[in-house]
Amino acid sequence: MSNTSPDQKYSTALVIGAIGVVYGDIGTSPLYMLRTAFTGQHGLALTPANVYGVLSVVFWSLVVVVTLKYITLIMRADNNGEGGILALTALVSRGLERSERRRWWLVGFGIFGAAMFYGDGMITPAISVLSAVEGLEIIAPAFHPFVVPVTLAIIVVLFGIQRHGTASVGMFFGPVMCVYFVTIALLGLGQVLEQPGILAALNPLHALRFFADTPVAAFLSLGAVVLAVTGTEALYADMGHFGRSPIRRAWLAFVMPALVINYFGQGALLLATPGAIKNPFYLLAPSWALIPLVILATCATVIASQAVISGTFSLTRAAIQMGYCPRLQIQHTSERQIGQIYVPFINWSLFVAVVLLVVSFRKSEHLAAAYGIAVTLAMLIDSILILVVMRRLWNWPMAVAIAIAIPLVLVDLAFLGANSIKIPDGGWFPLVIGAAVFTLLTTWKRGRALLMDKLSEDALPLDVFIQSIEVAPPTRVEGTAIFMTSTRNRVPHALLHNLKHNKVLHQRVVFLTIVMRDIPYMAPEERIEVRSLGCDFYQFLAYYGFKEDPDVPELLDEAGRRGFPFEMMETSFFVSRETLIPMVGPGMAMWRERLFASMSKNAAKASEFFRIPTNRVVELGTQVEL
């Protein structure tokens, strides 16, 4: 009879789940990191001193960046249990409410960091799957022409299954990645046992000596070493799914030891057989194990890619809810897990970008030049934002906050500086993607603010309108009219249009405003706020967190349970649809106004986004000059 309690089983399941989802990206780095450090344009000379030096830098990067910075420090900065760059940005925004200018700049940094994640989401599937499939060349050089076609085939399948969701295969992610980490640890352990002297690289003096003896070469090698810490954003972003403790336990007790043993095993192999530099990861294995290892590594890279793709979906939904992105079609792929979503536009945009990257770069070592810029910029932004959190939200003494943040910023700047020389060789790609996404996000946010100001200027104050209804009541017809509006104290244009053309009002009129908060989830009891305005007019304020999807029918059911019933067949929803006309004037540049108008035109309809039954919707248009 087992003595394992249900809580222990649940905790173990969370640890295994974290290994499968959170650590896929960082776990596949051994496929290409060490090879990249000793090959390519800025590759190091394959000498014992350099091998010991690189391994020491890798180990202490894992300790400082992953263990101390993310696992220990940044994961403390949770927004009601949720993590990620947008959650951290929301915390910073809350902590700087009284300093508008500084808040604007730091929130801008956070949004740029989020934008860079899209570049990461494009490069990760390309470099991960390509590096795994390159194992075919180790099995037989004749397989070389098939590397890119096989990679593309896997990518087509990977993006093709997204619309079906990952709930059915997600249960295998944890066990597969556990097998993968055990395998790479055993492969590395064999070489470490043959050359135990390689463990001397754990001593930080080897890293210091490496930089002292060959400062330029050591600095440039950071462009490859940073590949060992890619995926740190996933640790933080997935905190809400698994919790701090399972992610920390998985890293300290399982993932980090497996990675370190494999890296050191590759280093020992290179010291014994310098020719193994062509692919030290696969050459750790005996020839009979190559085919199973290629299959296992490919599965691991697909899982790593899946985690990043799902991350872009979640980030997009959060950006929509926070007002930085136009409404996009979002499909839920699991009835049990609210986080399982599919965003078709993002999925196929990523697919096209990944295919172009694979076809253009063709080798993982070439793609490594593009990889790193996005990661290091995001890490630097995290270090800046966490300083604000330490001071403004945690109220730590300035001296303590500075003493912690400055070394982290210096490490990030060193990684960023080393990666900056990659810009001409491919590093420009994530920068271009990040800049483009940042422009889109900020244009939408600014455009919506200008639009709301314009609509508020032209709209009638709500209290004045209701007073006029009391003085000269129009004809009232049976039923309920719900007007979706984002301006609480102004009469919606749709109501004025309806009254002007139809000369009637419904017996009961409800103004429904969806309010997005800078927290991930709202408590059910705080969801709805109802106010009577007189003359059978009511104002509904519905509050949602940035990880929740507004559902109007569900909202009305909740209102019914609170004593404000709705009969759906007697309820009509009135929605405004603005046609934007760019005009020269204050606000935004003409090209941004045109971009905003185009984004608005292509946004999903409010009725679809809020899940309003289409047969109950009346859509009324209005033209607005920006």
Backbone hydrogen bonds, N-H to C=O, Kabsch-Sander energy under -0.5 kcal/mol:
donor,donor_aa,acceptor,acceptor_aa,energy
9,K,5,S,-2.2
10,Y,6,P,-2.5
11,S,7,D,-2.5
12,T,8,Q,-2.5
13,A,9,K,-2.3
14,L,10,Y,-2.1
15,V,11,S,-2.1
16,I,12,T,-2.5
17,G,13,A,-2.6
18,A,14,L,-2.6
19,I,15,V,-2.1
20,G,16,I,-1.8
21,V,17,G,-2.3
22,V,18,A,-1.8
23,Y,18,A,-1.2
27,G,23,Y,-1.8
28,T,24,G,-1.2
28,T,25,D,-0.6
29,S,26,I,-0.7
31,L,28,T,-1.5
32,Y,29,S,-1.9
33,M,29,S,-2.6
36,T,32,Y,-2.2
37,A,33,M,-1.7
38,F,34,L,-1.2
39,T,35,R,-0.6
39,T,36,T,-0.7
43,G,40,G,-1.4
44,L,37,A,-2.4
47,T,45,A,-2.1
51,V,47,T,-2.4
52,Y,48,P,-2.7
53,G,49,A,-2.3
54,V,50,N,-2.9
55,L,51,V,-2.4
56,S,52,Y,-2.1
57,V,53,G,-2.3
58,V,54,V,-2.8
59,F,55,L,-2.6
60,W,56,S,-2.4
61,S,57,V,-1.9
62,L,58,V,-2.2
63,V,59,F,-1.8
64,V,60,W,-2.8
65,V,61,S,-2.3
66,V,61,S,-1.0
67,T,62,L,-2.3
68,L,63,V,-2.6
69,K,64,V,-2.2
70,Y,65,V,-1.5
71,I,66,V,-3.2
72,T,67,T,-1.5
73,L,68,L,-1.4
74,I,69,K,-3.3
75,M,70,Y,-1.9
76,R,73,L,-1.9
77,A,74,I,-1.7
78,D,76,R,-1.9
79,N,82,E,-3.1
80,N,78,D,-0.9
82,E,79,N,-1.4
83,G,237,A,-0.5
88,L,84,G,-2.5
89,T,85,I,-2.2
90,A,86,L,-2.3
91,L,87,A,-1.8
92,V,88,L,-2.3
93,S,89,T,-2.6
94,R,90,A,-2.0
95,G,91,L,-2.0
96,L,92,V,-1.1
97,E,94,R,-0.9
99,S,96,L,-1.3
100,E,98,R,-0.6
103,R,99,S,-2.6
104,W,100,E,-2.4
105,W,101,R,-2.0
106,L,102,R,-2.5
107,V,103,R,-2.8
108,G,104,W,-1.8
109,F,105,W,-2.0
110,G,106,L,-2.2
111,I,107,V,-2.5
112,F,108,G,-2.2
113,G,109,F,-2.4
114,A,110,G,-2.1
115,A,111,I,-2.3
116,M,112,F,-2.1
117,F,113,G,-0.9
117,F,114,A,-0.6
118,Y,114,A,-0.6
118,Y,115,A,-1.1
119,G,115,A,-0.8
120,D,116,M,-1.8
121,G,117,F,-2.5
122,M,118,Y,-1.0
123,I,119,G,-2.0
124,T,120,D,-2.7
126,A,122,M,-0.9
127,I,123,I,-2.9
128,S,124,T,-2.4
129,V,125,P,-1.9
130,L,126,A,-1.8
131,S,127,I,-2.1
132,A,128,S,-1.8
133,V,129,V,-2.5
134,E,130,L,-1.6
135,G,132,A,-1.6
136,L,133,V,-2.3
137,E,134,E,-1.3
138,I,134,E,-0.6
138,I,135,G,-0.6
139,I,135,G,-1.6
140,A,136,L,-2.3
143,F,140,A,-2.4
144,H,141,P,-1.9
146,F,143,F,-1.8
147,V,143,F,-0.5
147,V,144,H,-1.5
150,V,146,F,-2.5
151,T,147,V,-2.3
152,L,148,V,-2.7
153,A,149,P,-2.2
154,I,150,V,-2.3
155,I,151,T,-2.2
156,V,152,L,-2.5
157,V,153,A,-2.0
158,L,154,I,-2.7
159,F,155,I,-2.5
160,G,156,V,-2.0
161,I,157,V,-1.8
162,Q,159,F,-0.7
164,H,161,I,-1.4
165,G,161,I,-0.5
165,G,162,Q,-1.6
170,G,166,T,-2.8
171,M,167,A,-0.6
172,F,169,V,-1.9
173,F,169,V,-0.5
173,F,170,G,-1.1
174,G,170,G,-0.6
176,V,172,F,-2.6
177,M,173,F,-2.6
178,C,174,G,-2.3
179,V,175,P,-2.3
180,Y,176,V,-2.3
181,F,177,M,-2.8
182,V,178,C,-2.3
183,T,179,V,-2.5
184,I,180,Y,-2.7
185,A,181,F,-2.0
186,L,182,V,-2.3
187,L,183,T,-2.5
188,G,184,I,-2.1
189,L,185,A,-2.6
190,G,186,L,-1.7
191,Q,187,L,-0.9
192,V,188,G,-2.3
193,L,189,L,-2.7
194,E,190,G,-1.2
195,Q,191,Q,-2.0
198,I,195,Q,-2.1
199,L,196,P,-1.8
200,A,197,G,-1.9
201,A,198,I,-1.9
202,L,199,L,-2.0
203,N,200,A,-2.0
206,H,203,N,-1.7
207,A,203,N,-0.5
208,L,204,P,-2.3
209,R,205,L,-2.9
210,F,206,H,-2.0
211,F,207,A,-1.9
212,A,208,L,-2.1
213,D,209,R,-2.8
214,T,210,F,-1.9
218,A,214,T,-2.9
219,F,215,P,-2.3
220,L,216,V,-2.6
221,S,217,A,-1.8
222,L,218,A,-0.7
222,L,219,F,-1.2
223,G,220,L,-1.6
224,A,221,S,-1.7
225,V,221,S,-2.4
226,V,222,L,-2.2
227,L,224,A,-1.6
228,A,225,V,-2.2
229,V,226,V,-1.5
230,T,227,L,-0.7
232,T,229,V,-1.1
234,A,231,G,-0.6
235,L,231,G,-0.9
236,Y,232,T,-1.2
237,A,233,E,-3.0
238,D,234,A,-2.1
239,M,236,Y,-1.3
240,G,237,A,-0.5
241,H,238,D,-0.8
242,F,238,D,-1.5
243,G,239,M,-2.9
247,I,243,G,-1.3
248,R,244,R,-2.7
249,R,245,S,-2.9
250,A,246,P,-2.4
251,W,247,I,-1.8
252,L,248,R,-2.7
253,A,249,R,-2.3
254,F,250,A,-1.2
255,V,250,A,-2.8
256,M,251,W,-2.4
258,A,254,F,-1.8
259,L,255,V,-2.5
260,V,256,M,-2.7
261,I,257,P,-2.4
262,N,258,A,-2.0
263,Y,259,L,-2.8
264,F,260,V,-2.7
265,G,261,I,-2.1
266,Q,262,N,-2.6
267,G,263,Y,-2.2
268,A,264,F,-2.4
269,L,265,G,-2.2
270,L,266,Q,-2.2
271,L,267,G,-1.9
272,A,268,A,-1.8
273,T,269,L,-3.4
276,A,273,T,-2.2
277,I,274,P,-1.7
278,K,275,G,-1.3
279,N,276,A,-1.8
283,L,279,N,-2.1
284,L,280,P,-0.6
284,L,281,F,-0.8
285,A,282,Y,-1.5
289,A,286,P,-1.6
290,L,287,S,-1.2
293,L,289,A,-2.2
294,V,290,L,-2.7
295,I,291,I,-2.1
296,L,292,P,-2.6
297,A,293,L,-3.1
298,T,294,V,-2.3
299,C,295,I,-2.3
300,A,296,L,-2.3
301,T,297,A,-2.4
302,V,298,T,-2.2
303,I,299,C,-2.2
304,A,300,A,-2.4
305,S,301,T,-2.5
306,Q,302,V,-2.5
307,A,303,I,-2.1
308,V,304,A,-1.6
309,I,305,S,-2.7
310,S,306,Q,-2.8
311,G,307,A,-1.7
312,T,308,V,-1.9
313,F,309,I,-1.8
314,S,310,S,-2.4
315,L,311,G,-2.6
316,T,312,T,-2.3
317,R,313,F,-2.3
318,A,314,S,-2.3
319,A,315,L,-2.4
320,I,316,T,-2.4
321,Q,317,R,-2.5
322,M,318,A,-2.0
323,G,320,I,-1.3
324,Y,319,A,-3.0
325,C,319,A,-0.9
331,Q,342,Y,-3.0
333,T,331,Q,-0.5
333,T,340,Q,-2.0
334,S,340,Q,-0.7
338,I,336,R,-0.6
340,Q,337,Q,-1.4
341,I,339,G,-1.3
342,Y,331,Q,-2.6
347,N,343,V,-2.6
348,W,344,P,-2.5
349,S,345,F,-1.7
350,L,346,I,-2.6
351,F,347,N,-2.2
352,V,348,W,-2.1
353,A,349,S,-2.0
354,V,350,L,-2.9
355,V,351,F,-2.5
356,L,352,V,-2.2
357,L,353,A,-2.2
358,V,354,V,-2.5
359,V,355,V,-2.5
360,S,356,L,-2.2
361,F,357,L,-2.9
362,R,357,L,-0.5
362,R,358,V,-1.9
363,K,361,F,-1.0
367,L,363,K,-1.9
368,A,364,S,-1.8
369,A,366,H,-1.1
370,A,366,H,-0.5
370,A,367,L,-1.1
371,Y,367,L,-1.7
376,T,372,G,-3.0
377,L,373,I,-2.2
378,A,374,A,-2.1
379,M,375,V,-2.4
380,L,376,T,-2.3
381,I,377,L,-2.4
382,D,378,A,-2.3
383,S,379,M,-2.0
384,I,380,L,-1.9
385,L,381,I,-2.6
386,I,382,D,-2.5
387,L,383,S,-1.1
388,V,384,I,-1.2
389,V,385,L,-2.0
390,M,386,I,-2.6
391,R,387,L,-1.9
392,R,388,V,-3.4
393,L,388,V,-0.5
393,L,389,V,-1.6
394,W,389,V,-2.4
396,W,390,M,-2.9
401,A,397,P,-2.5
402,I,398,M,-2.8
403,A,399,A,-2.3
404,I,400,V,-1.7
405,A,401,A,-2.9
406,I,402,I,-2.7
408,L,404,I,-1.1
409,V,405,A,-2.8
410,L,406,I,-2.6
411,V,407,P,-2.3
412,D,408,L,-2.4
413,L,409,V,-2.8
414,A,410,L,-2.2
415,F,411,V,-2.2
416,L,412,D,-2.8
417,G,413,L,-3.0
418,A,414,A,-2.2
419,N,415,F,-1.9
420,S,416,L,-1.6
421,I,417,G,-0.6
421,I,418,A,-0.5
422,K,419,N,-1.9
423,I,420,S,-1.4
425,D,422,K,-0.9
426,G,423,I,-1.2
427,G,422,K,-2.6
428,W,423,I,-1.6
429,F,426,G,-1.7
431,L,427,G,-1.0
432,V,428,W,-2.7
433,I,429,F,-2.6
434,G,430,P,-3.0
435,A,431,L,-2.7
436,A,432,V,-2.5
437,V,433,I,-2.8
438,F,434,G,-2.7
439,T,435,A,-2.3
440,L,436,A,-2.2
441,L,437,V,-2.9
442,T,438,F,-2.6
443,T,439,T,-2.2
444,W,440,L,-2.2
445,K,441,L,-2.1
446,R,442,T,-2.7
447,G,443,T,-2.8
448,R,444,W,-2.5
449,A,445,K,-1.7
450,L,446,R,-2.4
451,L,447,G,-2.6
452,M,448,R,-2.6
453,D,449,A,-2.1
454,K,450,L,-2.4
455,L,451,L,-2.7
456,S,452,M,-2.4
457,E,453,D,-2.0
458,D,454,K,-1.6
459,A,455,L,-1.1
462,L,489,N,-2.6
465,F,461,P,-2.0
466,I,462,L,-2.3
467,Q,463,D,-1.9
468,S,464,V,-1.9
469,I,465,F,-1.7
470,E,466,I,-1.9
471,V,467,Q,-1.8
472,A,468,S,-2.7
475,T,503,K,-0.7
477,V,505,L,-2.6
480,T,570,E,-2.5
481,A,508,R,-2.7
482,I,480,T,-0.5
482,I,572,S,-3.1
483,F,481,A,-0.6
483,F,510,V,-3.1
484,M,482,I,-0.6
484,M,574,F,-2.0
485,T,483,F,-0.5
485,T,512,L,-2.4
488,R,486,S,-0.6
490,R,487,T,-0.7
491,V,460,L,-2.8
495,L,492,P,-0.6
496,L,492,P,-1.6
497,H,493,H,-2.6
498,N,494,A,-2.3
499,L,495,L,-2.8
500,K,496,L,-2.4
501,H,497,H,-2.3
502,N,498,N,-2.8
503,K,499,L,-1.2
505,L,475,T,-2.6
507,Q,477,V,-2.4
508,R,479,G,-1.7
509,V,536,D,-2.4
510,V,481,A,-3.1
511,F,538,Y,-3.0
512,L,483,F,-2.4
512,L,510,V,-0.7
513,T,511,F,-0.6
513,T,540,F,-2.6
515,V,513,T,-0.6
515,V,542,A,-3.2
516,M,514,I,-0.5
517,R,544,Y,-2.9
526,E,523,A,-2.0
527,R,524,P,-1.5
529,E,541,L,-2.1
531,R,539,Q,-2.3
533,L,537,F,-3.1
534,G,537,F,-0.8
537,F,534,G,-1.4
538,Y,509,V,-2.4
539,Q,531,R,-3.1
540,F,511,F,-3.2
540,F,538,Y,-0.5
541,L,529,E,-2.8
541,L,539,Q,-0.5
542,A,513,T,-2.7
542,A,540,F,-0.5
543,Y,527,R,-3.0
543,Y,541,L,-0.5
544,Y,515,V,-2.4
546,F,519,I,-1.9
547,K,520,P,-1.7
548,E,545,G,-1.8
552,V,610,F,-2.2
555,L,551,D,-2.1
556,L,552,V,-2.5
557,D,553,P,-1.9
558,E,554,E,-1.9
559,A,555,L,-2.0
560,G,556,L,-2.1
561,R,557,D,-1.8
562,R,558,E,-0.9
562,R,559,A,-0.5
563,G,560,G,-1.6
564,F,559,A,-2.5
568,M,566,F,-0.7
570,E,567,E,-2.3
571,T,568,M,-1.5
572,S,480,T,-2.8
573,F,616,R,-3.2
574,F,482,I,-3.1
574,F,572,S,-0.5
575,V,573,F,-0.5
575,V,618,V,-2.5
577,R,620,L,-2.0
579,T,622,T,-3.1
580,L,578,E,-0.6
581,I,624,V,-2.7
593,E,589,A,-2.2
594,R,590,M,-2.5
595,L,591,W,-1.9
596,F,592,R,-2.9
597,A,593,E,-2.5
598,S,594,R,-2.2
599,M,595,L,-2.5
600,S,596,F,-2.7
601,K,597,A,-2.1
602,N,598,S,-1.6
603,A,599,M,-0.6
603,A,600,S,-0.7
604,A,327,R,-3.0
609,F,605,K,-2.5
610,F,606,A,-2.7
611,R,608,E,-1.1
612,I,607,S,-2.6
616,R,613,P,-2.0
617,V,614,T,-1.2
618,V,573,F,-3.5
619,E,617,V,-0.5
620,L,575,V,-2.6
620,L,618,V,-0.5
622,T,577,R,-1.8
624,V,579,T,-2.6
626,L,581,I,-2.0
626,L,624,V,-0.6
